[in-house]
Amino acid sequence: MTSGSKTRRVIGPFNRVEGDLEVKIDIDGDRVADAWVTSPLYRGFEHMLVGKDPRDALVYAPRICGICSVSQSVAAATALRRAQGIRMAPNGELVTSLVLACENIADHLTHFYLFFMPDFAREVYARRPWFADTERRFKAVSGSAAQQFLPARAQFLHLMGMLAGKWPHSLALQPGGTTRAVEAGEKPRLLSLLFGLRTFLETQLFGAPLEDIVAMSTAPEISRYADTATNADFRHFLMLADDLKLEQIGRAANRFMSYGAYEMEGQHQFQPGVWRNGVQALDSDAIREDISHSWLNGGDTPLHPSTGVTQPSPDSENGYTWCKAPRLGGKVVEVGALARQLVDGQPLIQNLVMESGGNVRNRVVARLIEVARLLPLMEQWVKDVQAGEPFCFEAAVPESGSGAGMVEAARGSLGHWLDIRNGRIHNYQIVAPTTWNFSPRDADEQPGALEQALVGAPVMKGETDPVSVQHIVRSFDPCMVCTVH
């Protein structure tokens, strides 16, 4: 459709995206002038849970998603634990963090190798000097990278079998800890699985020890790494990112949020907070969900998730998506690995964001830096497990109470809010990471993070499906089935 000098296009469905997604863009000349993001699938898990035994959330919530089910399990267990007023066994905290980190690392690497990098093997880049190598390495299905990565990923996920019984949808994660005790003799096997992934990361992905990757703190250092590393997939990405100037596309509001990740003994390994030209404390009471442009009913006033309403209304006059518009203090925030590492003070990520903001390149770099930081932590957590000590504390479900489970999934901040009355779930509300990033406009007409990020994306002559839009969308690693759960 054409309006004046602008051309409107609807892009979707997207391949290599978990779930259903449509993006409507207005193109003015050779740039995207405006964008609207639609989540077209409504699922209704929040309705399924009403009236159930609160412990049923541990069964239902992980089924929201098959690739980040552990994150949903941890959030549900945390919400119930808060309502019960108990603490987790120290061993349970270690094992829960190990299982969550295992899923998050697997998701980051799957995104890089299977979802994101194949886009650079498209024919549109055939004349680039790096194209032939990229096609051989990263082309979907036939690329050599996937053939090396998938066996490494499968071996790494054996950790899930040892600690969680299965993946996805384990019931081992409970409010008071984990049901699977680790014996002293099993720790060497766990360390062996981690060593196998470390070997893949250091030989194939980074071409350098993880500790050297984490030690980089400035943009010039990462440029020197890219100039000297050989046969490393991270280096390959940095090379083509520099050629395509990926640091210049995909910038949103430059306001970032993290709930804090891997909590043990009341402290987070990656700290919670909000970043806007510096780190500030997070006030989770300031979260509100706006539904002015959603296919939902629930009143005109944005509500905190603890009292939120999810009532489908497919004929809502101003709606264009099933996704709500969560805001923090009325402002749009971006969540994800970039936000997590930025808020935690990781020097390289802070340097890159101060230099060029949130963008396609920086989101990918942050994921891979997080992988390099997480694996050594997992090695230490295995060593810290105390065989013979409790792994789970038990407690009764209260007749009434409430709790929030606020955790960090691979894609960002995930929150479950639980309200119990008469021993049953009275209300259950979920705000997923992609709900934050792919939200619609709110009552003040503020576009969501992706909608902002798409503005200014370049459109090459003759393109009907702009590759820059694909890069920007995938840089957020969306999980659409979680978005409207």
N, C-alpha and C positions, 0 to 999 in steps of 0.2 A: 504493500500500500504506500502511496506517495502523498505527502501533504506539504505544499509549497516546495521548498528545496530539500525537505527531509524525506527519507524513505524509511518505512517501518517494516521490520522483519521479525518473525517469530522463529526462534532457534530451539529445537528440541524434537524428540527426546535426545538426551546426550548419551553417547556410548561411554563405557568405562566410568560411569557414575552410579553409585549404589542408590537405586530407587529412581523415581520419576522427577524430571525437572524440565521446565520451559522458561526461556528467557525472551522477552520482547524488547527489542532495541529500536531506537530512532537513530538513523544515520544521517549526518549532515556533512556532505562532501566526503572526506576520507576519514571521518572520525565518528565514534559513537557519541551522540549528543545526550541521550537519556536511556534509562533501562528500568524494566519492571521484571521482577523475579517471581515465578509461580511454582508453588509446590502443589501439583494437581491430584495427589492421592491422600485421602483421609482414611485413618485406620482405627482410631478409637480406643486405644489401650486404657486411657484414663477412665473411660466409661466402664470397661470390663472390670476394673478393680473395685468400683464402688460396691459396698455390701459384702465384700469378701473378707475372710480372715486376714489380718495384716501380714501374716507370714506367707500368704499366697503371692504377695508382691515379689518375693524371692523367686517364684516360678514364672510369673507372667512377665515381669519387667524385662528380663534378659531376652525374651522373645521379640522385643521391639526390633532387634537387629541381630544379624548373624555374623557381623564382622567386628562389632564392638560390644558384644554381650557381657563381657566381664565388667566393663565400665558401668553398664546398667545394673549389674548385680551388686557392685560395690556401692553405687548410689542408693539402691533400694535397701541394702543391709545397713548402711550408715543412717538413713532416715529412720529405720526401725530401731536401731540402737539408741539414737537420740531420744526417741519416744519412750524407750524402756529405761533410759537413764543409766545405762551400764557402760563399762569400758571394754575394750578389746584386749584379749590376752596378748602379751608382747610377741610371742611367736606367731600368733594370728596376724598381727600387724605386719610382720616381716613377710609372711607367706602371701598375704593379700597384696602387698606392694609388689612382690615378685611376679605374681600372676598378672596383675594389672600392667606392670611394666613390660612383661612378655607380650601381651596383646598390643600395647601401644607401639612397641618397637616393630612388631610384625606389620602393623597397619602403616607405619611410616615407610617402611621398606617396600611394602606392596604398592603404596601410592607412588613412590619414586620409580620403581622398575616396571610396574604393569599399567598404571593409570596415567602418569604424567609424561615420562620420557618418550613413549611411543608417538606422541604428537609431533615430535621433531623429526620423525622419519617420514613425514608426509611429503608428497610430491611438490608441494608449494615451496619447499626449501631445497629442491633438487640442485639449484645452482650455488648453494652455499659450499664453501670449501670443506666443511666438516660433515656434509650430508652423507657421503658414502660410508664413513666410519659409523655414523649414528645409525644409519639404516641396518648395517650388519649387527650392530650391538643391541639396538633397542626396538627394532620393528616388532610390532605386535605378533605374537605366536612364534615367529621364526628367528627372532633376535637371540644372539648368544647370551645376553645378560640374563634373560628370563630362565634360560636353560641352566644357568649356574645358580641363580638366586632361589628358584623354587625348591631344589633339594636342601639348600641351606635353611630356608624357612621351615620346611617340614621337619628337619632335624631339631631345630630350635623349639618348635611347638610341642615336641615331646615333653618339654618342661610342664606344659599344661596337663598332660596326662598324668605325670607324677604328682603334681601338686593340687590339681583341680578335678582329677578323674576323667574329664573330657573337655573338649572345646568344640563348638560354643555351648552355652546354656548349662554351665556347671551349677550344682547345688552345694558345692563345698564351701562357698563364701557365705558366712552367716554373720548376724549382728555382733556376736561376741568373738569372732575369729574365723578359723577354718576347721573343717571336720577331718581333714587329712593330716595326721601327725607325720613329721619327717624324722626318720631314724638317722642316727649318726652315720651309719654305713651308706646312706643314700646321698649324702652331701657331695662325695666325690663324683657321683654320676651327674648331679646337677651342675657342678662346676665344669664337668666335661662338656655338657651341652652348651654352656655359656662360652667355653673356650672355642668350640666349633664355630659359633657365630662370630666371635672376636676374630678368628682366622679369616673368615669370609670378609668381614668389614675391613680388616687391615690390608688384605691382599687385593680385593676386588673393588670395594667401594671407595676407600680413602687412599690406598697405597701408602699408608703411614700408620704408626702406632696411634691408637685412640687418644692417648694422653697428649700427643703432639697436635692433633686436630683440636682438642679442647683448649690447648694453650694459646691458640691464635686469638688475638684480641683486637686487631684493627683491619681495616680494608686493605692497606698495603701488604699486610702479612698474608691475607688470603690470596692476593694477587701473586705474591711470590710463590706460594704453594702451587697455584695453578700453572705457573711458568716452569716449575721444576718437577712436579709429580708426573709419573708416566703410567699409562695403562690403568688409570684410576677413574671410576665412573663419576665421582664427585668432581674431579678435575674436568672431565668431559662436559659436565653440566655447566660449570663456571665458564668454560671457554665459549660455549654457544650462548650462554646468558649474556656474556659481555658483547658478543657479536650482534645479538638481537636487541640489546639494551633492555633486558627484562626488568631492570631496576627502575625503568621509567613508566611501566604500565602496572595497573592494578592497585593504585593507591586509594585507600578509603579515608576514614575520618581521622586516622592516626591517634585513636584513643583505644587502649587495649586493656583487657581484664583477664585475671586468672583467679580461680578459687583457691589455688594452692594444691600441690600434688604430693602424694605419698606421705601421708600423715603417720607419725609414730611418736608415741608418748607426748602428744599434744603439739608437736612441731612438724612442719612440712619440709620435705626435702627441697621442693621448689616453692618458694614463698608466695602467698596470696597478695593481691593488690591490684591497683589500677595505674596505668601509665599514660601520662599526658605531658610530655616534655619533662618527665621525672616520675618517680614512683610515689603513689599516695595510698593511704589505707583504703581497703575495700569495705564499703557499707552495704551489706547484702540486703538490708531493709529498704534500700533505695531502688530495688528492682521492681519494675512494673511491666505488665503485659498489655499492650495496646492492641485492640482488635478492629480499629476503625476501617482498615482496608483488608480485613480477613473475611472469609466466608463463615463467620461465627456470630452468635448472639452472646450477650453477657453484660449489657449496659454500656453507657457512654464513658464511664470512668475507668482508666487503666487500673488493674488490680495487682497486688502482690501475689506471687504464685501460691502462697500459703492459704489464700482465700480465693484463688482463681476459679474461673468457670470456663469449661470447654463445651460449648453447645453448638453443634453444626447448624449452619444456616446458608445453604448453597445459593439462595437468592438474595443474599445481603447486597444492598444497593451499591456500595462502594468497594466491595470485596473483589480481589483478583487472585487470592491464594488461600490455601488452608493454613498457612503458617501465621502464627501471631507475630507481633513486633515487640519483643522484649527490649527494654531500655533501662539504663542505669542512671538514676537521677535525671531522667528525661533525655539522656544522650545516647547516641549510637556507640557501641563498643565492638571491637573485633576480638575474637577469641581464637585460641589454637596454640600451636607450638611457638610461633613467633611471639604471641602475647606472654606465654608461660616463661620463655627464656628472657624476654625483655624485662618483665616484672621481677624475675629472680636476680637480675643484674648480671647476666652472662655478658662479659665484656665485648666479644665480637658482635653479638646481636645488637647490643646497645649502640655500638659504633656504627653499624650499618644502618640502623633505623634513624639515628641522629643525622646521618649523611643523606639518606634517600627515602626515609619513611617506610611504611608497610607497602610491599609490592610483591610481584610474582617471584623475583629472585630471592628476596629476603625470607619469604615464607618457606621456600624449599630449603634454603640454607639452614634455617632454624630447626626444621625437622631433623636434618642430618646431624647437626650439632647436638641436638637432644639425644639422638641415638648414641652418639659417641660419649655423652655424659652418663647415660643411663646404664650401659652395660657394665662398667666398673662398679657402679653402685649395686647392681644386682649380684655381682661376684661377692661384694662385702656382705650383703644381706644374707646370702647363703651361709657364709662363714659365721654370721651372728646368730643363726638359729640354734637354740639350746634344746637338743634332744632330751626327752624325758620330762620337760616342762610342759605346762598346759598350752594347748593351741586354741582353745575356745572356752569362753565363759558363757554359762546359760542364764536366762532370766525369763520370767513370765511376760506375756504380752499384757499391757495395761488395759483396763476397761475404757479409759479415755486418755488422750495424750496427743502430742504432735511432735514432729521431728523433720529436719531437713537433711538430705544427703547431698552435699556439694563436693564434687570430685572433678578431676581433670581427665577426660577421655583423650584419645589421640588428637581429636579434632577440636578440643577446647573444653570450655566450662559446661559441665552437665549437672543439673540440679533436679532432685526429686523432693517434693513436699508432701508429707503424709499427715492426715488428720484422722484420729481414731475416736469413735464414739460408740458406746455400748459394745465394746469388744470387736467392732467391725470397722472397715475402712469407710469413713464418711466422705472424704475427698482425697484425691491423689492427683497432683499436677506435676508435669515434667517440662523442663526447658532444656532442650538439647543444644549442643554447640552449633549445629547448622541452623537451628532456629534463630540464634543470635546473628549469625553471619549472612543468612539468606532471608532475613525478615523483610516484609514489605514496608511501605511508608507508614508513618504513624499519623495521629491527628494533626500534628504540626507540619505534615508533609515532608518530614525528614526521610529520605531514602535509607534503606538498610545498607549494611556494609558492602555487600556485593553490588547492589545497585549503584552505590557511589563509585566503587572500584572500576566498574565497566565504563563509566563516562570518560571520554578521551581516548578509548582504545582505538588503535589504527585499523583501518579497513583497506586492504589492498585492492587494486583495480580488478574487477571481475569476480570478487569473492561474494558468495551468497551465504557462506557459513564462516565468518571471519575467524581465522586461526588465533588471533589475539584474544578473542572472547573465550575460546576454548582454554587457552593458557590461564587466563584470569580465573575462570570458573574453577578449573582443576587445581589452581594454586591454593584454594581453600580446602581441598580434599573433602568435598561435601558428602554427607550421608543422608540422603533424602528420606529414607524410611524412618530415621530417628527424628527428622525435622517436625513432622506432625504426628508421629507415633500413633 
